[in-house]
Amino acid sequence: MKEFFKFVFASVLGVILSFFVLLIFFVAVLTIVVSTAGREHKADVEPNSVLHMTLNHPILERTVKNPLDNLSFMGYENNSIGLNDILAGIEKAQTDDHIKGIYLDISSISTGYASIEEIRNALLNFKKSGKFILAYSEVYTQGAYYLASVADKVYLNPEGLIDFRGLNTEIAFFKKALDKLEIEVQVIKVGTYKSAVEPFILDKMSEPNRTQVKSFLGSMYDHVLQKVSEGRKLSKDSVYSISYHARVRNAADALTYKMVDGLRYKDEVLDELRSRTGIDKDKNIKSVSIEKYAPTDEEKESSSTNCIALIYATGEIISGEGTDETIGSERISRALRTARTDDKIKAVVLRINSPGGSSLASDVIWREVMLTKKAKPVMVSMGDVAASGGYYIACAADSIFAQPTTITGSIGVFGLIPNMQQFFNNKLGITFDGIQTGLFSNTGTVTRPLNPAEKIIIQNEVNHIYSSFTSKVADGRKKSSSYIDSIGQGRVWSGRDALKNGLVDRLGDIQDAVHAAAKKAGLSEYKIVNYPKLKDPLSSLLSHSIDKLETYFTKQQMGESYKYYQQLKSIVNNMGIQSRIPYTIVVK
């Protein structure tokens, strides 16, 4: 027995010592990784090179500094670049004598159509340099093809295909599942079109919701058809017919209908790239990826003492600090205050890509935008989505820019309070009892339904917030409150239609907003300062990467169903009255 305990003790001691050795090793490696993470190295670009773009990762608004970028672990690759660096890289390549052209090696793009539009416009500007753009894929999704249609030559694998059948969006409805669980979702809202609540109380789209979705999706579709027709030098009616009837069903069809310039295997495409760059057939093509080529912080530096603050507001709007991927009212407000009080900053561009969120948090940020506009010019640039609370924080700006395919508007307010009494009683056998000191002490509890008096109180508060929302939009847009109410009511608009009804001022990208801010501030030379500051590499390593790994493996398990899980998770986490887009809109 004595020997047994000695053996166990030795084993435990060995495990503990091994743990500490591994911990020390991990810390040492971590220190090395983090210490080198901030050092950006300029990519060595050889003469006669090609800029290689795959875009096979989710595209965020800006690149998140992460020490684990470009590393692979158990099949998970953490390799990403933000929209800001994609655009900067394309612009840099335009004047780089070593870059002879761009190779779009794309199959699908994980971003919205407004972001694709920005990249597409950057590629159009690149073509003005006289350099080539060549696109190739075995399969093009609609978003990928929309981007590829700007190329001088679009090639498809002889056995490949193009998905070009028109845009669609699909909504998941949870009412029947909730009925089976005996959970009632109590709805308090303002806005005929404010359909965020519909998935929880209906089993299909309401007619007002169907009307608005058909309208903004049709507007986006019309714009895509127009741009594809221009890129491919086909009539718009012809492109519409190809799409509507799904005429491109195989590679031969794509060639017949002139959606591509040729059917090629990859080796043939690589041979053409060699020819275009003057490389012998037996030599490797000189190329650099957009991830490595994008300008470093040092390259972006300007000697100008005048600055324009570019403030990124990305994700759901919440109270508190937030993260790099959510809009925390405290964090964004602090960035606006910094820009307002810094004498070197002469103008502000607020970049918004948000479906909305907390009404209270939105109002906190709106106030800072108002105060900043009194001190210096403020422009808003809208990304894929700038709706509901996202529009709330935009409406006070001097001028608002959106893409034709931006989803915006959704000026409305709602609240959801689940009544889970029957679920607890009948499904779980749980009952509740308690004491309260006031008539409304436990208003909002999920263990019983709201009574009529409580419904009136909450409805009045929702009405008040909607009135405040429309009043602020009316002041910012210099319209009457009645007019804003007529185009509000929770209705979602495309950027193109928002221009017509006065919710935005111009169609344009982030650079257009920056140039407008510079012009209003009287600046001919300036440098861009980004806010809020991104987390340091160590924080990114310890938090951001863990989140991304969790998301990655969850997506692997759930596949297409992940978006529904994400939607339910978001609803569970929401607190207070919400100003957010009707539901998660994914246009495919």
C-alpha positions in Angstrom: 0.0 0.0 0.0 2.8 2.4 0.9 4.4 1.8 -2.6 1.0 2.4 -4.2 0.6 5.8 -2.6 4.2 6.7 -3.5 3.4 5.8 -7.1 0.2 7.8 -7.1 1.9 10.8 -5.5 4.7 10.7 -8.0 2.2 10.5 -10.9 0.2 13.5 -9.6 3.4 15.4 -9.0 4.5 14.6 -12.6 1.2 15.8 -14.0 1.5 19.1 -12.0 5.1 19.7 -13.1 4.2 18.9 -16.7 1.3 21.3 -16.6 3.6 24.1 -15.3 6.3 23.3 -17.9 3.6 23.5 -20.7 2.2 26.7 -19.2 5.7 28.3 -19.2 6.2 27.1 -22.8 2.8 28.4 -23.9 3.5 31.8 -22.3 6.9 32.0 -24.0 5.4 31.2 -27.4 2.6 33.6 -26.7 5.0 36.4 -25.9 7.0 35.8 -29.1 3.8 35.7 -31.2 2.4 38.9 -29.6 5.6 40.8 -29.7 5.9 40.2 -33.5 2.2 40.6 -34.2 2.3 44.4 -34.2 5.2 44.5 -36.6 3.8 44.9 -40.1 6.1 43.9 -43.0 5.7 45.3 -46.4 5.2 42.5 -49.0 8.0 42.0 -51.4 6.4 42.3 -54.8 8.5 41.2 -57.8 8.2 42.9 -61.2 5.4 41.5 -63.5 3.3 40.2 -60.6 -0.4 39.5 -60.2 -2.5 40.6 -57.3 -4.4 37.4 -56.2 -7.8 37.8 -54.7 -9.8 34.9 -53.3 -12.0 36.6 -50.7 -13.0 33.2 -49.3 -13.5 34.4 -45.7 -16.1 36.6 -44.0 -15.3 40.2 -44.8 -15.6 42.5 -41.8 -15.6 46.3 -42.1 -11.9 46.5 -41.1 -9.1 44.1 -40.5 -8.9 42.8 -36.9 -5.3 42.5 -35.8 -4.8 38.9 -34.7 -1.6 37.1 -34.0 -3.1 33.8 -35.2 -3.9 35.2 -38.7 -2.7 32.9 -41.5 -2.3 29.9 -39.0 -4.2 26.7 -39.4 -5.4 24.5 -36.5 -7.4 21.3 -36.8 -8.7 22.4 -40.2 -9.7 25.8 -38.9 -8.0 28.6 -40.8 -7.9 32.1 -39.3 -7.1 34.1 -42.4 -9.0 37.3 -42.9 -8.8 40.8 -44.2 -11.3 43.7 -43.7 -13.1 45.7 -46.4 -10.9 48.7 -45.5 -7.7 46.8 -46.5 -9.2 45.2 -49.6 -10.1 48.6 -50.9 -6.7 50.1 -49.9 -4.9 47.2 -51.6 -6.7 47.6 -54.9 -6.1 51.3 -54.8 -2.4 50.7 -54.1 -2.1 48.2 -57.0 -3.5 50.8 -59.4 -0.2 52.8 -59.2 2.2 49.9 -58.4 4.4 49.3 -61.5 5.2 45.8 -60.3 1.5 44.8 -60.4 0.4 44.0 -63.9 -3.2 42.9 -63.2 -5.6 41.3 -60.8 -6.6 37.6 -60.7 -10.1 37.1 -59.2 -10.0 33.5 -58.0 -13.4 33.6 -56.4 -16.3 31.2 -55.8 -18.3 32.8 -53.1 -18.2 35.9 -51.0 -19.3 36.0 -47.4 -20.6 39.6 -47.2 -23.6 41.7 -48.3 -24.2 43.3 -51.7 -23.3 46.8 -50.6 -19.8 45.6 -49.6 -19.5 43.7 -52.9 -20.5 47.0 -54.6 -17.6 48.9 -52.9 -15.1 46.2 -54.0 -16.6 46.2 -57.5 -16.3 50.0 -57.7 -12.7 49.8 -56.6 -12.0 47.3 -59.3 -13.6 49.6 -61.9 -11.3 52.4 -60.8 -8.4 50.0 -61.0 -9.2 49.3 -64.7 -8.7 53.0 -65.5 -5.0 52.3 -65.0 -5.1 50.1 -68.2 -4.2 47.0 -66.2 -6.1 43.7 -66.6 -8.6 41.9 -64.4 -9.1 38.2 -65.0 -11.7 36.1 -63.2 -11.9 32.3 -62.9 -13.8 29.8 -60.9 -15.3 26.4 -61.0 -18.5 27.7 -59.4 -19.7 31.3 -59.1 -22.4 32.2 -56.5 -24.5 35.2 -57.5 -22.5 37.5 -55.3 -19.2 36.2 -56.6 -20.4 36.5 -60.2 -21.6 40.0 -59.6 -18.1 40.9 -58.6 -16.5 38.9 -61.4 -18.7 40.6 -64.0 -16.4 43.6 -63.8 -13.4 41.7 -65.1 -12.0 42.0 -68.6 -12.2 38.3 -69.0 -14.5 35.9 -67.0 -13.7 32.2 -67.3 -15.5 29.2 -66.0 -14.4 25.6 -65.6 -15.8 23.5 -68.5 -17.8 21.4 -66.0 -18.5 24.3 -63.7 -21.6 26.4 -63.1 -22.9 29.9 -62.3 -25.8 30.5 -59.9 -27.6 33.3 -61.5 -31.3 32.8 -60.8 -32.3 36.0 -59.1 -32.1 37.2 -55.5 -34.0 35.6 -52.6 -34.3 35.9 -48.9 -36.0 33.5 -46.5 -37.4 34.0 -43.1 -37.7 31.4 -40.3 -41.0 31.4 -38.3 -41.0 29.9 -34.8 -44.6 30.2 -33.8 -45.6 26.6 -34.2 -42.6 25.4 -32.2 -43.5 28.0 -29.5 -47.1 26.8 -29.6 -45.9 23.2 -29.0 -43.9 24.5 -26.0 -46.9 26.5 -24.8 -44.9 29.8 -24.9 -46.7 32.9 -25.9 -44.7 35.9 -27.2 -46.4 39.1 -26.2 -45.8 41.9 -28.7 -45.8 45.7 -28.1 -44.8 47.6 -31.3 -45.3 50.7 -33.4 -45.1 50.4 -37.2 -47.2 48.6 -39.8 -44.0 47.2 -41.4 -42.1 46.6 -38.1 -42.0 42.8 -38.7 -39.2 41.8 -36.3 -41.9 40.2 -34.2 -43.5 38.2 -36.9 -41.4 35.0 -36.6 -42.7 34.6 -33.1 -46.4 35.3 -33.7 -47.1 34.2 -37.3 -46.3 31.2 -39.4 -45.8 33.2 -42.6 -45.1 36.8 -43.8 -47.8 39.4 -43.3 -48.9 41.3 -46.4 -47.2 44.6 -45.3 -44.0 42.7 -44.7 -44.3 40.8 -48.0 -44.8 44.2 -49.8 -41.7 45.8 -48.3 -39.4 42.7 -48.9 -40.6 42.5 -52.5 -39.9 46.2 -52.9 -36.3 46.4 -51.5 -35.3 43.1 -52.9 -36.7 44.1 -56.3 -34.7 47.4 -56.1 -31.5 45.5 -55.3 -32.2 43.0 -58.1 -32.8 45.7 -60.7 -29.5 47.4 -59.8 -27.5 44.1 -60.0 -29.0 43.4 -63.4 -28.1 46.8 -64.6 -24.5 46.5 -63.5 -24.1 43.0 -64.8 -25.4 44.1 -68.2 -22.9 47.0 -68.3 -20.0 44.7 -67.3 -20.9 42.0 -69.8 -22.0 44.4 -72.5 -25.4 42.8 -72.8 -28.8 44.4 -72.8 -30.5 44.6 -69.4 -33.6 42.7 -70.7 -31.3 39.9 -71.9 -29.7 39.6 -68.5 -33.1 39.7 -66.8 -34.4 36.9 -69.0 -31.3 34.8 -68.3 -31.8 35.2 -64.6 -35.6 35.0 -64.4 -35.8 31.7 -66.4 -32.5 30.3 -64.9 -31.2 29.8 -68.4 -27.6 29.2 -67.3 -27.8 25.6 -66.1 -24.3 24.4 -67.0 -21.0 25.8 -68.3 -22.1 25.5 -72.0 -25.1 27.7 -71.3 -22.9 30.3 -69.6 -20.9 30.6 -72.7 -23.9 30.5 -75.1 -25.5 33.4 -73.2 -22.2 35.3 -73.0 -22.1 35.3 -69.2 -18.5 34.2 -69.5 -15.8 34.7 -72.1 -14.6 31.2 -72.3 -14.5 27.7 -70.7 -11.1 27.0 -69.3 -9.3 24.6 -67.0 -7.2 26.2 -64.3 -3.9 25.3 -66.1 -5.1 27.2 -69.2 -6.0 30.2 -67.1 -2.6 30.2 -65.4 -1.0 30.0 -68.9 -2.9 33.1 -69.9 -1.7 34.9 -66.7 1.8 33.9 -67.6 1.3 35.4 -71.1 -0.2 38.6 -69.8 2.7 39.1 -67.3 5.5 38.1 -69.7 6.4 34.9 -67.8 7.7 31.8 -69.6 5.4 28.8 -69.7 7.7 26.7 -67.5 8.0 29.4 -64.8 5.9 30.0 -61.8 3.6 33.0 -61.9 4.7 35.9 -59.7 1.8 36.7 -57.4 0.9 38.3 -54.1 -2.3 37.8 -52.1 -4.5 40.7 -51.2 -4.0 39.8 -47.5 -0.2 40.3 -47.7 -0.3 43.2 -50.2 -2.7 45.5 -48.4 -0.9 48.7 -47.2 0.7 48.6 -43.8 0.0 51.3 -41.2 3.3 52.9 -42.1 2.4 53.1 -45.7 -1.0 54.7 -44.8 0.7 57.4 -42.8 0.5 61.0 -44.0 2.6 64.0 -43.1 -0.5 66.2 -42.9 -1.4 67.5 -39.5 -5.1 67.7 -40.5 -7.1 64.6 -39.8 -10.5 63.1 -40.6 -11.8 60.6 -38.0 -13.2 57.5 -39.5 -15.4 55.9 -36.8 -16.6 52.3 -37.4 -19.9 51.4 -35.9 -20.4 47.7 -36.8 -22.8 45.1 -35.5 -25.7 45.1 -33.1 -26.2 48.2 -30.9 -26.0 47.5 -27.2 -25.5 49.5 -24.0 -22.0 49.5 -22.5 -18.6 49.0 -23.9 -19.3 46.5 -26.7 -16.6 44.8 -28.8 -14.9 45.1 -32.2 -18.0 43.4 -33.7 -20.8 45.2 -31.7 -21.7 48.8 -31.3 -21.3 49.6 -27.6 -22.9 52.9 -26.8 -20.0 53.8 -24.4 -17.3 52.9 -26.8 -18.7 54.7 -29.8 -19.7 57.7 -27.8 -16.2 58.0 -26.4 -14.8 57.8 -30.0 -17.1 60.7 -31.1 -16.2 62.8 -28.1 -12.5 62.2 -28.8 -13.0 63.3 -32.4 -15.0 66.3 -31.3 -12.5 67.6 -28.8 -9.3 66.9 -30.8 -8.3 70.1 -32.7 -6.3 68.1 -35.2 -9.5 66.3 -36.3 -11.3 68.6 -38.7 -14.2 66.3 -39.8 -15.8 62.9 -39.0 -17.1 60.1 -41.1 -19.3 57.6 -39.2 -19.3 54.2 -41.0 -22.4 52.3 -40.1 -23.1 48.6 -40.7 -25.8 47.7 -38.2 -29.3 46.1 -38.1 -30.0 48.2 -35.0 -30.6 47.1 -31.4 -31.2 48.9 -28.1 -33.3 52.1 -28.5 -31.7 53.6 -25.5 -28.1 52.8 -26.6 -29.0 54.3 -30.1 -30.2 57.5 -28.5 -27.0 57.8 -26.4 -24.9 57.6 -29.6 -27.3 59.9 -31.5 -26.7 62.6 -28.9 -23.0 62.4 -29.4 -23.4 62.7 -33.2 -25.6 65.8 -32.7 -22.9 67.4 -30.4 -20.1 66.5 -32.9 -22.0 68.0 -35.8 -22.2 71.3 -34.0 -18.4 71.3 -33.8 -17.3 69.9 -37.1 -18.7 68.2 -40.3 -20.1 64.7 -39.8 -20.8 62.4 -42.8 -22.3 59.0 -42.6 -21.3 56.1 -44.9 -23.7 53.2 -44.8 -22.5 49.6 -45.4 -24.6 46.5 -46.1 -27.2 47.4 -43.4 -27.9 50.7 -41.6 -31.4 50.2 -40.4 -33.6 51.0 -37.4 -31.2 51.8 -34.6 -28.5 51.9 -37.3 -30.5 54.7 -39.0 -31.2 56.3 -35.6 -27.5 57.0 -35.1 -27.1 58.2 -38.7 -30.0 60.7 -39.0 -28.3 63.6 -37.3 -25.3 63.7 -39.7 -24.7 66.6 -42.2 -25.0 64.1 -45.1 -25.7 60.4 -45.5 -24.2 58.2 -48.2 -25.5 54.7 -49.1 -24.9 52.1 -51.7 -27.9 51.3 -54.0 -28.0 47.8 -52.4 -27.7 49.1 -48.8 -30.6 48.0 -46.6 -31.8 51.0 -44.5 -34.8 52.7 -42.9 -36.9 50.4 -40.6 -37.9 53.4 -38.5 -39.9 51.7 -35.9 -39.9 50.3 -32.3 -40.9 47.1 -30.7 -40.8 45.0 -27.5 -41.1 41.3 -26.9 -42.1 39.7 -23.6 -42.5 35.9 -23.5 -45.2 34.5 -21.4 -43.9 31.1 -20.3 -46.5 30.3 -17.6 -48.1 27.3 -19.5 -44.6 26.0 -20.4 -43.5 26.0 -16.8 -46.8 24.7 -15.5 -47.7 22.0 -18.1 -44.4 21.0 -19.5 -42.1 21.2 -16.4 -44.6 21.1 -13.5 -43.2 24.3 -12.1 -45.4 27.0 -10.5 -44.5 30.4 -9.1 -45.8 32.5 -6.2 -44.4 35.6 -4.5 -44.9 39.0 -2.9 -44.9 42.4 -4.5 -45.1 45.9 -2.9 -46.5 47.7 -5.9 -49.1 47.2 -8.6 -46.4 46.8 -11.2 -43.5 45.5 -9.2 -43.1 42.3 -11.3 -44.2 43.7 -14.7 -42.2 42.0 -17.4 -41.9 38.6 -15.6 -42.0 35.7 -18.0 -43.9 33.5 -15.5 -47.4 35.1 -16.3 -49.1 37.1 -19.0 -49.2 40.9 -19.0 -52.4 42.3 -17.7 -54.3 45.1 -19.6 -52.9 47.9 -17.4 -49.3 46.7 -18.0 -49.9 46.4 -21.7 -51.1 50.1 -21.8 -48.0 51.3 -19.9 -45.5 49.5 -22.2 -47.4 50.5 -25.3 -47.3 54.1 -24.3 -43.6 53.9 -23.7 -43.1 52.3 -27.1 -45.3 55.0 -28.7 -43.1 57.7 -26.9 -39.9 56.2 -28.2 -41.3 56.0 -31.8 -42.4 59.6 -31.6 -39.0 60.6 -30.4 -37.3 58.6 -33.1 -39.4 60.1 -35.9 -39.0 63.6 -34.5 -35.2 63.2 -34.5 -35.2 61.9 -38.0 -37.5 64.7 -39.1 -35.1 67.3 -37.6 -32.0 65.7 -39.1 -33.5 65.2 -42.6 -35.4 68.6 -42.5 -38.7 66.9 -43.1 -42.0 67.0 -41.3 -42.7 64.4 -38.6 -45.8 63.3 -40.5 -43.8 62.7 -43.7 -41.2 60.6 -41.8 -44.1 58.7 -40.2 -45.4 58.0 -43.7 -42.1 56.4 -44.8 -41.4 55.0 -41.4 -43.7 52.6 -39.8 -40.8 50.1 -39.6 -40.5 49.9 -43.4 -37.2 48.7 -44.9 -35.8 50.5 -48.0 -33.0 49.8 -50.4 -30.4 52.5 -50.6 -31.6 53.5 -54.0 -35.2 54.0 -52.8 -34.0 55.7 -49.7 -32.4 58.3 -51.9 -35.7 58.9 -53.6 -37.7 59.3 -50.3 -35.0 61.5 -48.7 -33.6 59.2 -46.1 -30.2 59.4 -47.7 -28.5 62.2 -49.6 -26.2 60.5 -52.1 -25.4 57.0 -53.5 -21.7 56.4 -52.9 -19.0 54.5 -51.0 -16.9 55.2 -48.0 -14.4 57.2 -50.0 -17.1 59.5 -51.3 -18.1 60.2 -47.8 -14.5 60.9 -46.8 -14.1 63.3 -49.8 -17.3 65.1 -48.9 -16.2 65.5 -45.3 -12.8 66.9 -46.5 -14.5 69.3 -48.9 -16.9 70.6 -46.2 -14.0 71.0 -43.8 -12.0 72.9 -46.5 -9.2 70.3 -46.5 -7.0 69.5 -49.6 -4.6 67.3 -47.6 -5.4 65.1 -44.7 -4.9 61.8 -43.1 -7.4 59.2 -41.8 -7.5 58.3 -38.1 -9.5 55.2 -37.3 -11.8 54.9 -34.2 -12.5 53.2 -32.0 -9.0 51.7 -31.5 -8.9 47.9 -32.2 -8.1 45.6 -29.3 -4.4 44.9 -28.8 -3.1 41.6 -30.3 -3.0 39.8 -26.9 -6.7 40.6 -26.3 -7.5 39.5 -29.8 -5.6 36.3 -29.2 -7.3 35.5 -25.9 -10.8 36.5 -26.8 -11.4 37.1 -30.5 -9.8 33.9 -31.6 -11.7 31.8 -29.1 -15.0 33.4 -30.3 -14.1 32.7 -33.9 -13.1 29.1 -33.1 -16.4 28.6 -31.2 -18.4 30.1 -34.1 -16.4 28.0 -36.7 -17.1 24.7 -35.0 -20.8 25.6 -34.3 -21.2 26.4 -38.0 -19.6 23.2 -38.9 -22.1 21.3 -36.8 -25.2 23.3 -37.7 -24.6 24.2 -41.3 -27.4 26.4 -42.8 -29.3 26.1 -39.5 -26.7 28.3 -37.8 -28.4 31.5 -38.8 -31.6 30.4 -37.0 -29.6 29.6 -33.8 -27.9 33.0 -34.1 -31.3 34.7 -34.4 -32.8 33.0 -31.4 -29.6 33.6 -29.4 -29.8 37.3 -30.2 -33.5 37.6 -29.2 -32.7 35.9 -25.8 -29.9 38.4 -25.2 -32.0 41.5 -26.1 -33.1 43.7 -23.2 -35.4 46.7 -23.2 -37.2 48.2 -26.1 -35.6 47.6 -29.5 -35.0 49.6 -32.6 -33.8 46.9 -35.0 -34.4 45.6 -38.5 -37.3 43.1 -38.9 -35.1 40.0 -38.8 -31.8 38.7 -40.0 -31.8 39.5 -43.8 -29.6 37.3 -45.9 -29.9 38.1 -49.6 -28.6 35.3 -51.8 
